[in-house]
Amino acid sequence: MKSLILFLFLTVCFIGCSKKESIIEGKVPNASYDNEWVYLVPLKNPTKKTVDSTLIHNGSFRFNVKSKKQNQVYIVRVRPALRLKLQEILVIPEQGIVHVDLDLRSSASGTPLNETLQQWKDKKQVSDSACYSLRREYRKETDEAKKNQLKTEIDSILKENRTDMDSLAKKNKTNAIGQFLQSLKPEK
């Protein structure tokens, strides 16, 4: 009897573990977005056939992503009029559950690749914001010495950002993050 129970338990575990399902579970700030569509759009070569969609219900949405569509970069987005309040976000469907929060600053977490992608996004937003502020100050500045100092600061932030991105791309060269970051590099 114990052998039969052990066999059934192992069979259930094997079937459950071998299912390489990717689920994207998302939420929005409130139910006012109910009955709006959310789209899962491939970053590369999107077509009507490759875009998936689902409705928001009770402030949440869900995509079940088949294994053949996994481990590539997608954009989770809503219709353009809603993008002022719900920032689109990059996700990588991979085995497990990807948690997406669509908001003014959207985020994704729950799986290793999406955690890494979110860390990159957070760091990039900080450096982009710093560069934006410095560029505004640079345009207003009349003192050439101060302008040169501001330009040096901007260049330093951009160089650090590029170094971090290159390092992350190198660490992830065999997965979707590395391929995505490589695609952002300017051609020489």
PyMOL commands that set and color helices and strands:
alter all, ss='L'
color gray80, all
select helices_A, chain A and resi 2-18+31-33+67-69+80-84+112-140+144-171+176-184
alter helices_A, ss='H'
color red, helices_A
select strands_A, chain A and resi 22-27+37-42+52-55+60-65+74-78+89-91+96-101+107-109
alter strands_A, ss='S'
color yellow, strands_A
deselect
rebuild
show_as cartoon
